[in-house]
Amino acid sequence: MPEFDFTATALWQNTLAARPRGDDHRAQRERLRASYLALRENAAPLLAENARSMPSFTVHDITHVDALWETADIICGEQVTLTPAEAYVLGCAFVLHDAAMGAAAYTVSLPDALGEERWHDLVSVTYFRKHGCWPDSEQLNTPPAEITEECRAIAIREAHAEQARHLVDQPWRSSAGNEILLIQDLQLRESYGPLIGDLAASHWWPVDTLSSQFRQAKGSLTWQPVEWLIEPLKLACVLRLADATQIDSRRAPTFLFSLRSPEGLSHEHWQFQEHVSRPHLRGDRVTYTSLRPFAPHAASAWWLALDYLRQVDGELKKVDALLHDLGRGRLAARAVAGVDSPERFAELFPVAGWRPLDAAVKISNVPALVETLGGEQLYGKAPEVAVRELIQNAQDAVLARQVVDPDFTNAQIEVRLVSSQGAWHLEVRDNGAGMDEETLVHGLLDFGSSGWSSPHIRNRLPGLASGGFKPKGRFGIGFFSVFMLGHHVELTTRRFDASMTDARRLTFDGSARRPLLAAVPASARTGAGTVVRIRLKEDPYETEGILRRTNDDRLTQLVRRLVLENGVPIRVWEPGAADAETVEPFTLATGSPEEVFDRLYPSLVDSWRVNQEKQRLRLREAFIERAGELLDDQHQRIGLAALGADLLYWSQLNYQGIVTVNGFLADESVGFAGYLAGQPNRASRDQARPVADQEQLRQWIRQQEQQLRATGNFTDPIQLELAYTQHRALGTIPDDVAFAMTTEGLLRPGGISQWAAQRSQVFLVQGGPPLNWRPRPPRVFDYLSGREMQLPHDWVLICSFAADVKLLALFPPALGRDGAFEFARHDTTLTWQKLWWRLSGDLSGLFLNALCAAWSCTIEDLLAPVEQRGWSDIAQHHDATIEPILGYSLRRPTTPPAPL
């Protein structure tokens, strides 16, 4: 930043500058001036170190400090004057307010300066934001380099204001061991140091805290004139506004920009400040201009300039409102010119080659958006999902309290269904961390913001990450699912370490209306934690009620179905019950196969279900015998499941495989029994895909085949059901696995050669009506009549059966296709090459490759004639009642006679 003569400003000249003659307070003024200039000289090397720690940030060195005298002149104007004592204190605060923006300002490392708890919380949140999951203990203690660097930058930004408070008294040591202090005048340091530190820190505080922190004026020192008073509130306002408005090209020099090459948002900050000329005051508006237009490639920097100066405008208006309401003297600068619209801003910041159109997404009716997205439009018609979200939020709150409150031992969640005044109510209660009013208003009600990953929660509950807390909430919209259950919702909460008078109640009468916030009388003796009570719009026992997917219309069955693992006991109260049933804590990753099965598919204890319980126990034995683990890279269990759909046929009850997200039911599948840990495909978490990667799934599929063979369960029906999945995942199937049907029975890879050798042509049936097949028992049937059919001599029907499309989705068809023919992928007409590229990755491709080997021909020999016939091959079954069958007529090439 170019040198700026701050001593030429009116603010300096009117307060600390030497007077040519007639100065009755020359000595006192000289003492303040000399002390400030010494501080400025001492601090200059410290400020220069900021660029080492924050190279992407715009200039924060001594030239920025000097420029603040100029912007303070603009802020104050002619009507606001400062005493020399005020100018000295303000100038010292100028020097120190950003002096801690570099690591050199800290006598310990940044993690130590922030504190272990806060540092770990910061690493945890940053890791989550980068990777979408919470770090383990090793990643928390030794984060990747890019996470560490980002955390260092955030830590400096968060800690620099508080650290600035301590720099007044912080000593450094010279090479000779002598103590160096920034303010060397002992009396000035001891008298003004605390106020200077507070003012330096205050530029980072909310505006509305200034009046309480700087309420009283300070008298002059004994050796100063009595009228040299100090008004701290005025100085705090001038400091924050001078700092906010000091935006121009001096803070982003072009050559320095090219040397540092900042990236991302920092790049855009440099770009727009590089364009800005010095601000000036026009009326009560701070006016910024750009001397050169913004080209299209700098459009994002132009919009950032507008957004940034709108924030400056907001600061000016907040300070002006504060001073006006307190009856204090208002500052000259009260707003920023031209920021009310892009069109007006373009008059001051011209553009070239494009036109700024404010086409950003706008939400003019937030309550209506919440009404739309907070219920059925997001979650579908599945009211039980809201129960899941409420229990998950309650568990997060309890687990958080266990981390930050070492004396907390009685952790629990309660779920109740009660009838009151002609209506049904669902109540979910926890004795967790609870919320204060600020968290309630700015966290819970911030639609789309996941509170646990916000700096607000991190700062208000330090130590969460160090304690191993990993919240289950992810998208910041879970609470709003309650409006699927009913329009009238009441939330009562008290933070665990707050007094009874701090309890708050938030009442909703529909998500589209603004809620009512009220204090709960201390006489109510609100317990720590949170209670959510919803008046249900549907009778829970009706077809659209929350109990619709339970066997016996019991709330306990619903909770057990939704909560497959939990770290907190859940007490469930049925309507009118004298005692609660408890869902004890359980972890799927460590449970035995017996325990996992019982948790996924609970016992049926009612006497009239004895026979169904017997079926469940038989299925349990089969699961224990067949289930295999899926392990992640750390050899932790991420699934325990038995591959295949056959176990579903054992009972009329629901024994589908379950995909969990954070231990809660998210999705179901008929392709396996047991569970796979998953991650959501969308915010509603009613669709999920396994977290296991391709290789982990392949290992499980191989293990499942081995287990089926070892237990004598690898029957023909199982083979037909699994062949397609095996081939997609593994790229092949064993020679003895049935995968197709012929008139002679099931066809296996090892038998294709012999079968084909007996034929000169083959009709490859395209699967689907009017012919279809079933694996149990294996047979071909007429789709319309259901009659079993016999395939003609040369027909083959490939059994492409996908029991679980979610598993198959992890193995795209293109993985196993013939790469030599990928050139035909984007052909706009169907050629034999394109058809082969499509077929080569599935069971049809396996058959065609084997047929080529048996007939000593090429794929072209088989498919090119089909293309020449216009893809019109059809065959008539010998049963004339069946419609003609589509397929591919494949003919063995004739061998030309040998030349004589």
PyMOL commands that set and color helices and strands:
alter all, ss='L'
color gray80, all
select helices_A, chain A and resi 6-8+10-13+26-48+50-53+62-76+84-97+103-105+110-114+116-131+137-141+145-166+186-202+207-213+232-245+249-251+254-260+264-275+296-326+342-348+366-373+376-379+384-404+437-444+451-453+455-460+478-484+500-502+522-524+555-562+593-600+607-626+646-650+694-710+716-730+749-757+805-809+813-816+819-824+832-839+843-855+859-868
alter helices_A, ss='H'
color red, helices_A
select strands_A, chain A and resi 172-173+179-180+280-282+285-287+335-336+413-420+423-430+488-494+504-509+516-519+529-535+570-573+581-583+628-631+637-643+657-661+664-669+672-680+688-690+740-742+745-747+761-765+771-775+778-782+788-789+795-798+874-875+885-891
alter strands_A, ss='S'
color yellow, strands_A
deselect
rebuild
show_as cartoon
